[in-house]
Amino acid sequence: MMNSKSTEMMKKTCKDHFFKAGQWFWFVFVYGIALIAFSSLVQKSFFAMLLLPIVVYGIYHFFMRERIALKEINYKIVFYVVSIVFAVFMFFVAYSVRVQIFSWDWGKVIRSASEYTLTDKLTDTTYFARYPNNQFWYCILTFFFRMVHFIWPETGINEFYLASIALGCVMTVASIVLLHHIAVLIWNEKKAFFVGLMTWFCMPLWLWAMYAYTDIAGMLLLVVMLYCYTKAVLSEPGWKVFCWLCLFGVAASAAFSVKVTVFILFIAVFACLLLQKKSWKKIIAGIVIVAISFGVGHELCNYVKSSVIPLEESYCDAYEFPLTHWIMMALGYGGYQQEDVDFTISFNSYEKKKEANIKEIKKRLKARSFHESFKFFGYDKQVRTWGDATLASCVYLAEGPQEPDNILKQFVTLKGSKYWIALLYMTLYYGLILVGMFLSARFAVKRKSDAKAVDMPIFASSITMLGIALFQTIWECNSRYLVVFIPIMILLAADGFFAWRDYLREERIK
């Protein structure tokens, strides 16, 4: 029989193998994603793709310098000064490029929450029965608008809309600042400063900040979850670890109610908890704490939803869309189709909708040959997900601009006269993010298979991105859905460039 020491060694080896397998899986996937994305970006902004190798070479030359920055700089203070300046400018941009038409789901939730605040009535209960994923965010917006109305009683729908833009900007700024804190925990103040700068220079974040919707709220909750997990994994063993895991579970429950795709990080962290090099008692205790805190938080969220939107079960059964609806819609051209929505609406119960969707799913799958299906899932859907450097921001901002002749609008709307300039910048920036993510995966598989605590937040981030990539392969896909994961993409890109710099310095010493 094996002694306890041999058993522990075997467990450690198995965990290391799982850790390394996850890194290799992500490396292969990000390699494919990068190739597909670049093939699309070349068609949209060829000049940006010509500049990308030059910029990467410039970064290489920069990394080869003996000293990159003055050591006496107080990076923490400089970051906050820069953040204040950029935050003010973000508010200016958000209000300047705002749209005047309450289109898509964002506009529906804004208008419904405004009307409820003013009249104490929810007129379109059908919408929230059909899309329960927007119920919790509607409750949060209603609470926020009531606070605004209490402070300023003369407010109307337009004033609530302007207040929502401020809320979106605040959530975006909070996400950037918290991402900087995560980078401090993983690396140091100096590297975290550059992570913060990378995030502030992400133009799609600026363009999406005006939308106080589940994308931006989900992004903030994602960063909160990652921060709690990072604090837990890097804290000294003790009660603080369990406190941070408890907060992680609560944040995950809110994220699950606001933006379900954020829950992918919860799954990734769950896997990371199993890979920890700790006793099984501590691992199980951590999992139990996360599960209990998530369960309590989830019940609380459900209570809030049922209190604000009291919908009977029979009513929801008649109107709620089953998950199969989005899988069916994903088999069209990959994105939203009104015809599919009308098709699902035509059935008067949840089960009938589900059965009809499944039949249509089978029909659409049979209509494609193996080769066509491989191209559709492996290329077409990946292009729609990863092939837009603007993350669809310029498309959405073109829908009913508040001031069509505004100079900023000419840069950031799809048909603006100066759109090519913004596209050039965003394509170059997005290309660098993809290069950084690839470098992160490449150097991760080159390292020893030893799963260290400091590596786990990055590993959890890579598994999360792998998860969202697989999810959008079978679900309705849209580059907008990546907005939630921008902070993680930037964190992975930063990890890649930092690892590349360390590698170049080691080679220079040799």
C-alpha positions as CSV (number, residue, x, y, z in Angstrom):
1,M,0.0,0.0,0.0
2,M,1.1,3.5,-0.7
3,N,2.0,5.6,2.3
4,S,0.5,9.1,2.9
5,K,3.5,10.9,1.5
6,S,3.3,9.0,-1.8
7,T,-0.5,9.7,-2.0
8,E,0.1,13.4,-1.5
9,M,2.8,13.4,-4.2
10,M,0.4,11.7,-6.6
11,K,-2.3,14.2,-5.9
12,K,0.2,17.1,-6.4
13,T,1.3,15.5,-9.7
14,C,-2.3,15.1,-10.9
15,K,-3.1,18.7,-10.1
16,D,-0.1,19.9,-12.0
17,H,-1.0,17.9,-15.0
18,F,-4.6,19.3,-15.0
19,F,-3.1,22.8,-14.6
20,K,-0.8,22.3,-17.5
21,A,-3.5,20.7,-19.7
22,G,-5.7,23.7,-19.1
23,Q,-2.9,26.0,-20.2
24,W,-2.2,24.0,-23.4
25,F,-5.9,23.9,-24.2
26,W,-6.1,27.7,-23.9
27,F,-2.9,28.2,-25.9
28,V,-4.3,26.2,-28.8
29,F,-7.6,28.0,-28.7
30,V,-6.2,31.5,-28.4
31,Y,-3.9,30.7,-31.3
32,G,-6.9,29.8,-33.5
33,I,-8.9,32.8,-32.3
34,A,-6.0,35.2,-33.1
35,L,-5.6,33.8,-36.6
36,I,-9.3,34.1,-37.3
37,A,-9.6,37.5,-35.7
38,F,-6.6,38.9,-37.7
39,S,-8.1,37.5,-41.0
40,S,-11.2,39.7,-40.3
41,L,-9.2,42.7,-39.1
42,V,-7.1,42.8,-42.2
43,Q,-10.3,43.2,-44.3
44,K,-11.7,46.0,-42.0
45,S,-8.5,48.0,-41.5
46,F,-5.6,46.8,-43.7
47,F,-3.4,49.7,-42.7
48,A,-3.7,49.0,-39.0
49,M,-2.6,45.4,-39.6
50,L,0.4,46.7,-41.6
51,L,1.3,48.9,-38.6
52,L,0.9,46.1,-36.0
53,P,4.2,44.3,-36.7
54,I,6.0,47.7,-36.6
55,V,4.4,48.5,-33.2
56,V,5.2,45.0,-31.8
57,Y,8.8,45.5,-33.0
58,G,8.9,48.8,-31.2
59,I,7.7,47.1,-28.0
60,Y,10.4,44.5,-28.5
61,H,13.0,47.3,-28.8
62,F,11.6,49.1,-25.8
63,F,11.8,45.9,-23.7
64,M,15.5,45.4,-24.7
65,R,16.4,48.7,-22.9
66,E,18.2,48.4,-19.6
67,R,15.8,50.7,-17.9
68,I,12.2,51.2,-18.9
69,A,11.1,53.9,-16.5
70,L,12.4,56.0,-13.6
71,K,12.3,54.1,-10.4
72,E,11.6,57.1,-8.3
73,I,8.2,57.7,-9.8
74,N,5.3,57.1,-7.4
75,Y,3.3,54.9,-9.7
76,K,0.3,54.8,-7.4
77,I,-0.2,58.5,-7.2
78,V,0.5,59.0,-10.9
79,F,-2.1,56.4,-11.7
80,Y,-4.8,58.1,-9.7
81,V,-4.0,61.5,-11.2
82,V,-4.2,60.0,-14.7
83,S,-7.4,58.3,-13.7
84,I,-9.1,61.5,-12.6
85,V,-8.2,63.2,-15.8
86,F,-9.3,60.3,-18.0
87,A,-12.5,59.8,-15.9
88,V,-13.6,63.4,-16.5
89,F,-12.9,63.0,-20.2
90,M,-14.9,59.8,-20.2
91,F,-17.9,61.5,-18.8
92,F,-17.6,64.2,-21.5
93,V,-17.3,61.6,-24.3
94,A,-20.2,59.6,-22.9
95,Y,-22.6,62.5,-22.9
96,S,-21.3,63.8,-26.3
97,V,-21.9,60.5,-28.2
98,R,-25.1,59.5,-26.5
99,V,-28.0,58.3,-28.6
100,Q,-31.6,59.7,-28.5
101,I,-33.5,56.5,-29.3
102,F,-34.1,53.9,-26.6
103,S,-33.3,51.0,-28.8
104,W,-32.6,47.3,-28.0
105,D,-32.9,45.8,-24.5
106,W,-30.8,48.6,-22.9
107,G,-33.4,51.2,-23.9
108,K,-36.3,49.0,-22.9
109,V,-35.0,48.5,-19.4
110,I,-34.1,52.3,-19.0
111,R,-37.6,53.3,-20.1
112,S,-39.4,50.7,-18.0
113,A,-37.5,51.6,-14.8
114,S,-38.1,55.3,-15.5
115,E,-41.9,54.7,-15.9
116,Y,-42.1,52.6,-12.8
117,T,-40.3,55.3,-10.8
118,L,-42.8,57.9,-12.0
119,T,-46.0,55.9,-11.9
120,D,-45.3,52.9,-9.6
121,K,-46.5,50.7,-12.5
122,L,-44.7,48.3,-14.8
123,T,-46.7,48.4,-18.0
124,D,-44.8,45.8,-20.1
125,T,-44.7,42.8,-17.8
126,T,-44.6,40.5,-20.9
127,Y,-41.1,41.7,-21.7
128,F,-39.7,40.8,-18.3
129,A,-41.5,37.5,-18.3
130,R,-40.0,36.7,-21.7
131,Y,-36.4,37.8,-20.7
132,P,-36.0,37.1,-17.0
133,N,-32.2,37.9,-17.3
134,N,-33.1,41.6,-17.3
135,Q,-35.3,41.5,-14.2
136,F,-32.6,42.1,-11.6
137,W,-30.9,44.9,-13.5
138,Y,-34.3,46.5,-13.9
139,C,-34.7,46.4,-10.1
140,I,-31.3,48.0,-9.5
141,L,-32.1,50.8,-12.0
142,T,-35.5,51.4,-10.4
143,F,-33.8,51.8,-7.0
144,F,-31.2,54.1,-8.6
145,F,-33.8,56.2,-10.3
146,R,-35.9,56.5,-7.1
147,M,-32.8,57.9,-5.4
148,V,-32.4,60.4,-8.2
149,H,-36.1,61.3,-8.1
150,F,-35.9,61.8,-4.3
151,I,-33.0,64.2,-4.7
152,W,-34.5,66.0,-7.7
153,P,-38.3,65.6,-7.7
154,E,-38.7,67.3,-11.1
155,T,-36.9,64.5,-13.0
156,G,-38.5,62.8,-16.0
157,I,-37.4,60.1,-18.4
158,N,-34.8,62.2,-20.1
159,E,-33.2,63.2,-16.8
160,F,-33.2,59.5,-15.7
161,Y,-31.5,58.7,-19.0
162,L,-28.8,61.3,-18.3
163,A,-28.4,59.9,-14.8
164,S,-28.0,56.4,-16.2
165,I,-25.1,57.6,-18.3
166,A,-23.3,58.9,-15.2
167,L,-24.0,55.5,-13.5
168,G,-22.5,53.7,-16.5
169,C,-19.4,55.9,-16.4
170,V,-19.0,55.4,-12.6
171,M,-19.2,51.6,-13.1
172,T,-16.6,51.7,-15.9
173,V,-14.2,53.8,-13.8
174,A,-14.6,51.5,-10.8
175,S,-13.8,48.5,-13.0
176,I,-10.6,50.2,-14.2
177,V,-9.5,51.2,-10.8
178,L,-10.2,47.7,-9.3
179,L,-8.4,46.0,-12.2
180,H,-5.4,48.2,-11.3
181,H,-5.7,46.9,-7.7
182,I,-5.7,43.3,-9.0
183,A,-2.6,43.9,-11.0
184,V,-0.9,45.3,-7.9
185,L,-1.7,42.1,-6.0
186,I,-0.4,39.9,-8.8
187,W,2.7,41.9,-9.8
188,N,3.6,45.3,-8.3
189,E,2.7,49.0,-8.5
190,K,4.9,49.6,-11.5
191,K,3.4,46.9,-13.6
192,A,-0.1,47.7,-12.3
193,F,0.4,51.3,-13.6
194,F,0.9,50.0,-17.1
195,V,-2.1,47.7,-16.8
196,G,-4.2,50.7,-15.7
197,L,-2.9,52.8,-18.7
198,M,-3.7,49.9,-21.1
199,T,-7.2,49.9,-19.8
200,W,-7.7,53.6,-20.0
201,F,-6.6,53.5,-23.6
202,C,-9.2,50.9,-24.5
203,M,-11.6,53.0,-26.7
204,P,-14.5,50.6,-26.8
205,L,-14.8,51.0,-23.0
206,W,-15.3,54.7,-23.5
207,L,-17.9,54.1,-26.1
208,W,-19.8,51.5,-24.0
209,A,-19.7,53.5,-20.8
210,M,-22.8,55.5,-21.7
211,Y,-24.9,52.3,-21.6
212,A,-26.0,51.6,-18.1
213,Y,-26.9,48.0,-18.9
214,T,-25.9,44.5,-17.9
215,D,-22.7,44.6,-20.0
216,I,-21.1,47.3,-18.0
217,A,-22.7,46.2,-14.7
218,G,-21.5,42.6,-15.4
219,M,-18.0,43.8,-16.2
220,L,-17.8,45.5,-12.8
221,L,-19.1,42.4,-11.0
222,L,-16.6,40.3,-13.0
223,V,-13.7,42.5,-11.7
224,V,-15.1,42.4,-8.2
225,M,-15.2,38.6,-8.3
226,L,-11.7,38.4,-9.7
227,Y,-10.5,40.8,-7.0
228,C,-12.1,38.8,-4.2
229,Y,-10.6,35.5,-5.5
230,T,-7.1,37.1,-6.0
231,K,-7.2,38.4,-2.4
232,A,-8.3,35.0,-1.2
233,V,-5.6,33.0,-3.0
234,L,-2.8,35.4,-2.1
235,S,-3.8,36.0,1.6
236,E,-2.1,34.2,4.4
237,P,-4.0,31.0,5.5
238,G,-6.7,32.0,8.0
239,W,-10.1,33.5,8.4
240,K,-9.4,36.3,5.9
241,V,-9.2,33.7,3.1
242,F,-12.7,32.4,3.9
243,C,-14.1,36.0,4.2
244,W,-12.8,36.8,0.7
245,L,-14.3,33.5,-0.6
246,C,-17.6,34.4,1.0
247,L,-17.6,37.9,-0.7
248,F,-16.7,36.1,-3.9
249,G,-19.8,33.9,-3.6
250,V,-22.0,36.9,-2.9
251,A,-20.6,38.8,-5.9
252,A,-21.1,35.7,-8.1
253,S,-24.7,35.5,-7.1
254,A,-25.3,39.1,-8.1
255,A,-23.4,38.5,-11.3
256,F,-25.5,35.5,-12.1
257,S,-28.6,37.6,-11.9
258,V,-27.2,40.6,-13.8
259,K,-25.1,38.9,-16.6
260,V,-25.1,35.1,-16.6
261,T,-22.0,34.9,-18.8
262,V,-20.0,36.3,-15.9
263,F,-20.8,33.0,-14.1
264,I,-18.1,31.4,-16.3
265,L,-15.6,33.0,-14.0
266,F,-17.3,31.2,-11.0
267,I,-16.8,27.9,-12.8
268,A,-13.2,28.7,-13.5
269,V,-12.5,29.7,-9.9
270,F,-14.2,26.5,-8.8
271,A,-11.8,24.5,-10.9
272,C,-8.9,26.6,-9.5
273,L,-10.0,25.8,-5.9
274,L,-9.7,22.1,-6.7
275,L,-6.2,22.6,-8.1
276,Q,-5.0,24.4,-4.9
277,K,-2.0,22.7,-3.2
278,K,-3.8,22.5,0.2
279,S,-5.4,19.8,2.2
280,W,-8.7,18.4,1.0
281,K,-10.3,19.7,4.2
282,K,-9.4,23.3,3.4
283,I,-10.4,22.9,-0.2
284,I,-13.8,21.5,0.7
285,A,-14.2,24.2,3.4
286,G,-13.5,26.9,0.8
287,I,-16.0,25.3,-1.7
288,V,-18.7,25.0,0.9
289,I,-18.3,28.7,1.9
290,V,-18.5,29.8,-1.7
291,A,-21.5,27.6,-2.3
292,I,-23.4,28.8,0.8
293,S,-22.7,32.5,0.2
294,F,-23.7,32.1,-3.5
295,G,-26.9,30.3,-2.5
296,V,-27.8,33.0,0.1
297,G,-27.0,35.8,-2.3
298,H,-29.0,34.1,-5.1
299,E,-32.1,33.7,-2.9
300,L,-31.8,37.4,-1.9
301,C,-31.6,38.4,-5.6
302,N,-34.7,36.3,-6.3
303,Y,-36.6,37.9,-3.4
304,V,-35.8,41.4,-4.8
305,K,-37.0,40.5,-8.2
306,S,-40.2,38.9,-7.0
307,S,-40.9,42.0,-4.8
308,V,-40.5,44.5,-7.6
309,I,-41.8,42.4,-10.4
310,P,-44.5,40.1,-9.0
311,L,-45.1,37.7,-11.9
312,E,-47.3,34.6,-11.5
313,E,-45.8,31.3,-12.6
314,S,-48.5,30.6,-15.1
315,Y,-47.8,34.0,-16.7
316,C,-44.1,33.3,-17.0
317,D,-44.8,29.9,-18.4
318,A,-46.8,31.5,-21.2
319,Y,-44.2,34.1,-22.2
320,E,-40.7,33.1,-21.0
321,F,-38.2,32.1,-23.7
322,P,-36.4,28.7,-23.0
323,L,-32.6,28.6,-23.4
324,T,-33.1,26.6,-26.6
325,H,-34.3,29.8,-28.3
326,W,-30.8,31.3,-28.3
327,I,-29.2,28.0,-29.5
328,M,-31.8,27.9,-32.3
329,M,-31.1,31.5,-33.2
330,A,-27.4,30.9,-33.1
331,L,-27.9,28.4,-36.0
332,G,-29.2,31.1,-38.3
333,Y,-26.3,33.3,-39.2
334,G,-25.0,33.4,-35.6
335,G,-26.6,36.6,-34.3
336,Y,-30.0,38.1,-33.5
337,Q,-32.9,37.4,-35.9
338,Q,-36.4,38.9,-35.4
339,E,-37.9,36.0,-37.4
340,D,-36.7,33.6,-34.7
341,V,-38.1,35.7,-32.0
342,D,-41.5,35.8,-33.8
343,F,-41.3,32.0,-34.2
344,T,-40.7,31.4,-30.5
345,I,-43.4,33.9,-29.5
346,S,-46.0,32.0,-31.6
347,F,-46.2,29.2,-29.0
348,N,-48.2,29.8,-25.9
349,S,-46.3,27.8,-23.2
350,Y,-42.7,27.3,-22.1
351,E,-42.7,23.6,-23.0
352,K,-44.2,24.2,-26.4
353,K,-41.6,26.8,-27.2
354,K,-38.9,24.5,-26.0
355,E,-40.2,21.6,-28.2
356,A,-40.5,23.8,-31.2
357,N,-37.0,25.2,-30.7
358,I,-35.5,21.7,-30.5
359,K,-37.2,20.6,-33.7
360,E,-35.9,23.7,-35.5
361,I,-32.4,23.1,-34.0
362,K,-32.4,19.6,-35.4
363,K,-33.7,20.8,-38.8
364,R,-31.0,23.5,-39.1
365,L,-28.2,21.1,-38.1
366,K,-29.3,18.6,-40.7
367,A,-29.5,21.3,-43.3
368,R,-25.7,21.8,-43.2
369,S,-23.1,19.3,-44.3
370,F,-20.2,18.4,-42.0
371,H,-18.0,20.7,-43.9
372,E,-20.5,23.6,-43.7
373,S,-21.1,23.0,-40.0
374,F,-17.3,23.0,-39.3
375,K,-16.9,26.3,-41.2
376,F,-19.9,27.8,-39.5
377,F,-18.9,27.0,-36.0
378,G,-15.2,27.1,-36.4
379,Y,-14.9,30.2,-38.5
380,D,-18.1,32.2,-39.2
381,K,-19.2,32.4,-35.6
382,Q,-15.6,33.1,-34.4
383,V,-15.3,36.0,-36.8
384,R,-18.6,37.4,-35.6
385,T,-17.4,37.1,-32.0
386,W,-13.7,38.1,-32.2
387,G,-13.4,39.9,-35.6
388,D,-14.6,43.3,-34.6
389,A,-12.1,45.6,-32.9
390,T,-14.8,48.1,-31.9
391,L,-16.8,45.4,-30.1
392,A,-19.9,46.6,-32.0
393,S,-19.7,50.0,-30.2
394,C,-19.7,52.1,-33.3
395,V,-22.7,50.1,-34.7
396,Y,-24.8,50.8,-31.7
397,L,-23.8,54.5,-31.4
398,A,-25.0,55.0,-35.0
399,E,-28.6,54.2,-33.9
400,G,-30.3,57.6,-33.5
401,P,-27.4,59.9,-32.3
402,Q,-28.4,62.8,-30.1
403,E,-26.2,65.2,-32.1
404,P,-25.5,63.8,-35.5
405,D,-23.2,66.7,-36.5
406,N,-21.1,66.4,-33.3
407,I,-17.4,66.1,-34.2
408,L,-16.9,63.1,-31.9
409,K,-19.8,61.4,-33.6
410,Q,-18.0,61.6,-36.9
411,F,-15.2,59.5,-35.3
412,V,-17.2,56.9,-33.4
413,T,-20.3,56.1,-35.6
414,L,-20.1,53.5,-38.3
415,K,-20.8,55.9,-41.2
416,G,-19.0,58.9,-39.7
417,S,-16.7,60.8,-42.0
418,K,-13.7,60.3,-39.7
419,Y,-14.6,56.7,-38.6
420,W,-11.6,55.3,-40.3
421,I,-9.3,57.0,-37.9
422,A,-11.0,55.6,-34.8
423,L,-11.2,52.2,-36.5
424,L,-7.4,52.4,-37.2
425,Y,-6.7,53.1,-33.6
426,M,-9.1,50.4,-32.2
427,T,-7.9,47.8,-34.6
428,L,-4.3,48.4,-33.7
429,Y,-5.1,48.4,-30.0
430,Y,-7.2,45.2,-30.3
431,G,-4.4,43.6,-32.3
432,L,-2.0,44.2,-29.5
433,I,-4.4,42.7,-27.0
434,L,-4.6,39.6,-29.1
435,V,-0.8,39.4,-29.4
436,G,-0.5,39.9,-25.6
437,M,-3.1,37.1,-24.9
438,F,-1.2,34.8,-27.3
439,L,2.1,35.6,-25.5
440,S,0.5,34.9,-22.1
441,A,-0.7,31.5,-23.3
442,R,2.7,30.8,-25.0
443,F,4.8,31.6,-22.0
444,A,2.4,29.8,-19.6
445,V,2.9,26.5,-21.3
446,K,6.7,27.0,-21.3
447,R,6.8,27.5,-17.5
448,K,7.1,24.6,-15.1
449,S,3.9,22.8,-14.4
450,D,4.0,23.8,-10.8
451,A,0.7,25.6,-10.0
452,K,1.7,28.5,-7.8
453,A,-0.8,30.7,-5.9
454,V,0.2,33.9,-7.8
455,D,-0.5,32.1,-11.1
456,M,-4.0,31.1,-10.3
457,P,-5.8,34.5,-11.0
458,I,-4.2,34.5,-14.5
459,F,-5.1,30.8,-14.9
460,A,-8.7,31.5,-13.8
461,S,-8.8,34.4,-16.3
462,S,-7.6,32.2,-19.2
463,I,-10.1,29.5,-18.4
464,T,-12.9,32.2,-18.3
465,M,-11.9,33.4,-21.7
466,L,-11.8,29.8,-23.0
467,G,-15.3,29.4,-21.5
468,I,-16.8,32.4,-23.2
469,A,-15.3,31.4,-26.5
470,L,-16.9,28.0,-26.3
471,F,-20.1,29.5,-25.0
472,Q,-20.4,31.8,-28.0
473,T,-19.7,29.0,-30.4
474,I,-23.0,27.3,-29.5
475,W,-25.0,30.4,-28.4
476,E,-26.1,33.6,-30.2
477,C,-22.8,35.4,-30.7
478,N,-22.0,39.1,-30.8
479,S,-18.7,41.0,-30.3
480,R,-20.6,43.1,-27.8
481,Y,-20.7,40.2,-25.4
482,L,-16.9,40.5,-25.1
483,V,-17.3,44.0,-23.5
484,V,-17.9,42.2,-20.1
485,F,-14.6,40.5,-20.4
486,I,-12.4,43.5,-21.5
487,P,-10.6,43.7,-18.1
488,I,-9.7,40.0,-18.2
489,M,-8.5,40.3,-21.8
490,I,-6.3,43.3,-20.8
491,L,-5.0,41.4,-17.7
492,L,-4.0,38.4,-19.9
493,A,-2.4,40.7,-22.5
494,A,-0.4,42.5,-19.8
495,D,0.7,39.1,-18.5
496,G,1.9,38.1,-21.9
497,F,3.9,41.3,-22.5
498,F,5.4,41.2,-19.0
499,A,6.4,37.5,-19.5
500,W,7.9,38.4,-22.9
501,R,10.0,41.2,-21.3
502,D,11.2,38.9,-18.6
503,Y,12.2,36.3,-21.2
504,L,14.1,38.9,-23.3
505,R,16.0,40.1,-20.2
506,E,16.9,36.5,-19.3
507,E,18.2,35.9,-22.8
508,R,20.2,39.1,-22.8
509,I,21.9,38.1,-19.5
510,K,22.8,34.8,-21.1
